[in-house]
Amino acid sequence: MAGTEARPIQGQELIYALDIGTRSVIGMLGTVVDGRVQIRAIEKQLHPKRAMMDGQIEDIAQVAQIVRTVTDRLEETSGCKLARACVSAAGRALRTERGHTERSLPAPQPVDQQLVAQLEAAAVSEAENALHDMEDSGQRMLLVGYTVTRYSLDGYPLTSLLGHTGRVLEADVVATFLPGGVIDSLYAVMRQAGLEVASLTLEPIAALNAAIPPDLRLLNLCLVDIGAGTSDIAICRDGSVVGYTMATVAGDEITEALMREYLVDYQTAEQMKEGLSGGGSLQFTNILGLEQSCTVDEVETALTPTVELLAREIAQRVLALNGSAPSAVFLAGGGSKLPTLQEKVADALDMDLRRVAIAGGHFKNTVCSDTLTLEDPEYTTPLGIAVSAGLGLISDSCQVLLNGTPAKLFRSGSLTAMELLMMNGYTYADLLGRSGKPLVLQVDGRRTVFHGEPPIPARLRINGADAQPSFVVHAGDQVEFTPAAAGADCRLTAEELCRRLGCTAVIVDGQVPQPEQLLNSGAFVTQVGAALSPKPAPKPEPQPEPEPTPEPEPEPEPEPEPEPEPEPEPQPVPEPDRQKEQAPVPPVPPPVPACSVILNGAEITLPPKSDGAPFYVMDLLERTGIDFKNAQSPIFLRVNGTDCIFQQVLQNGDRVDIGFEQ
């Protein structure tokens, strides 16, 4: 354990690609060298039981444990502590939509990165709107990636707009969406595994970036990444990607067919499936405990209907997306190793068998290794994740900078600053802060509370201007956020307490404390010479005669006449000293007066602050009764009917409304 803690933290140059698949978790470490990602280490771990279905995480704790196992092994190999990983998402509810946008400039001008970003963001927004118009299930779909399929400048198609001069700009995109629950479960796994998500892309996008380099995309090519739960499909032509789709028929269908045919459990069926590529015969034990043996040819014959079903499903998806059979098909993923699948896919697409190949031959264009063999088609997705992150292939024109660095950004229509902050690890508690702990004393038998300092307000700015959490964030915005800081706890020495109480001295828990002694909550305090410090005004000081009158002890006694008695008492002795001590009291800044406001229709009074600070809207948050720590909806802030920020200063009589946006 000590050795683990002593390891250096993962450097910025080290890429940790993590493929969390239905059947296994594969982790890779690499660095960018001469325009390619050099893979330094690979680890793979199978799930001990079915924790994922059709690419979606179901048992978060188990998947997190496997991710942690892979991470620990890679940490041992690399000698460093891995803190962040690049991941990809898949799932049975993947949706894609197309978006188009056109922008006319007042006059021809050079196209810079900002113009391209705005153009792409507008096209993505159109795709989002199209999705929401068709989506009636009520579930929240989040943008997880997009690809530009076409640029045009003044009517001429281009592969890039940067640097060109023109007036009419156009862009087409294919945007991909997944339900918010898929993303939430992925992030939950990463949190439990102790990792931060450095980047996220879609599995077919990642696989395409590894298997089909950009210079081949002029051809009409199709990549089919066959995992255990899903078969992800990407198609390119004319130099760009034209679409993504997926099928929920994949390797698990083969496993389940083996389970039914030979009465074996899931793990045994998986072992049988892996053994098909070796030829010969297979030995296994069925669920009845009987030893069984059969030839690979017999198993392949038994699997023929299921393999044909898988091939037909893939072919139908390809034809629906491409409109016709492509020029060539690359099969990737662990499922691509299945015997006879190439032939079945070629038949289903009515293609020459020589045009259906196993992916891996083009990996060397983007990845390399001095010690590892990377051509395995099962490595397509993790290699693609590493390539996408390392070579900057993840679309980021919808990027927002949060405190100077790119924010994690998954959108569903408009995005508020609060949603952006929560996507990046902040909570409502970071907006509120907390007041310092109070000091509670029993003074002369009465419970007296000395409040801690109020929290330092959070600071939220968008593009240099103060903002509130409900403000909408747009592509290219720069968001600065400083979380609220907790106020200082109340700490009083005996001397400071005397000044607060206006007395000569105090006795704490029956003892006379040193002036610099700090007091603890719960202490019993007795004032000495309290009458010598009139709180309303220091005017009575030149008249020592009436001073005994306010003392609590003489009041109940029936003899107010004896004036000589105060002279022998020890209390009058320190009188001149106390008066001298009180001389510096006036310079202490007086507290601001109490402030009365109307909060959500009810009048409340804010007690004065001892440090003279003004009252802010954030001083009212604790009085709303809202559980900000677990709030799931945006919060609105209004003063006198106008939206405001947390740091707005309150005035006496202000009407303040704080609540959830409808």
Sequence and secondary structure as in RCSB ss.txt:
>XXXX:A:sequence
MAGTEARPIQGQELIYALDIGTRSVIGMLGTVVDGRVQIRAIEKQLHPKRAMMDGQIEDIAQVAQIVRTVTDRLE
ETSGCKLARACVSAAGRALRTERGHTERSLPAPQPVDQQLVAQLEAAAVSEAENALHDMEDSGQRMLLVGYTVTR
YSLDGYPLTSLLGHTGRVLEADVVATFLPGGVIDSLYAVMRQAGLEVASLTLEPIAALNAAIPPDLRLLNLCLVD
IGAGTSDIAICRDGSVVGYTMATVAGDEITEALMREYLVDYQTAEQMKEGLSGGGSLQFTNILGLEQSCTVDEVE
TALTPTVELLAREIAQRVLALNGSAPSAVFLAGGGSKLPTLQEKVADALDMDLRRVAIAGGHFKNTVCSDTLTLE
DPEYTTPLGIAVSAGLGLISDSCQVLLNGTPAKLFRSGSLTAMELLMMNGYTYADLLGRSGKPLVLQVDGRRTVF
HGEPPIPARLRINGADAQPSFVVHAGDQVEFTPAAAGADCRLTAEELCRRLGCTAVIVDGQVPQPEQLLNSGAFV
TQVGAALSPKPAPKPEPQPEPEPTPEPEPEPEPEPEPEPEPEPEPQPVPEPDRQKEQAPVPPVPPPVPACSVILN
GAEITLPPKSDGAPFYVMDLLERTGIDFKNAQSPIFLRVNGTDCIFQQVLQNGDRVDIGFEQ
>XXXX:A:secstr
 HHHHHS B  TT EEEEEE SSEEEEEEEEEETTEEEEEEEEEEE SS  EETTEE  HHHHHHHHHHHHHHHH
HHHSSB  EEEEEE  TT EEEEEEEEEEEEEEEE  HHHHHHHHHHHHHHHHHHHHHH  S   EEEEEEEEEE
EEETTEEES  TT EEEEEEEEEEEEEEEHHHHHHHHHHHHHTT EEEEEEEHHHHHHHHHS GGGTTS EEEEE
E SS EEEEEEETTEEEEEEEES SHHHHHHHHHHHHT  HHHHHHHHHHGGG SEEEEE TTS EEEEEHHHHH
HHHHHHHHHHHHHHHHHHHHHHSS  SEEEEESGGGGSTTHHHHHHHHHT  GGGEEES TTGGGTEE SS    
 GGGHHHHHHHHHHHTT S  TT  EETTEE     SSSEEHHHHHHHTT  HHHHH      EEEEETTEEEEE
     B  EEEETTEE  TTSEE TT EEEEE  B       BHHHHHHHHT SEEEETTB   TT B  TT EE
EEESGGGS SS STTTT  TTTTTT TTTTTSS     STTTTSSTTTTHHHHHHHTTTTTTS      EEEEET
TEEEEE   TT    BGGGGGGGS   GGG  S EEEEETTEE  TT B  TT EEEEEE  
